């Protein structure tokens, strides 16, 4: 299964960055390879924000949509995402947000497996590069919105 991690210091407030990550329907505007996004459900429950959403990811002739369960744990400044259905056998990603003198430090960990074994091999070889591109996109979006 491809796994990757990225850590970044982003010059904006923690709450702004959390809001940016939770604004899933805006992803097609700035996240590489994200073609469409749809939020089906968003509700607050105690210390949690619960979201069910689809993301359509693709490049060239390859395109797939997967449904995710997104949970924002307010007290821990943590977003956990797991897949519900789609082309993934397994998806877990976690966003951690920590205050820093110059902004917010994020760490993003992802672990997933695509049903297609060949695509898993291809993704494993290039996934860290792709994740860095996604982190760049979030960093640029935060700069554009908050600076």
Secondary structure by P-SEA (a helix, b strand, c coil): cccbbbbbbbcccaaaaaaaaaccccccccccccccccccbbbbcccbbbbbbbbbbbcccccbbbbbbbbbbccccbbbbbbccccccbbbbbbbbbbccccbbbbbbbbbccccaaaaaaaaacaaaaaaaaaaaaaaaaaaccc
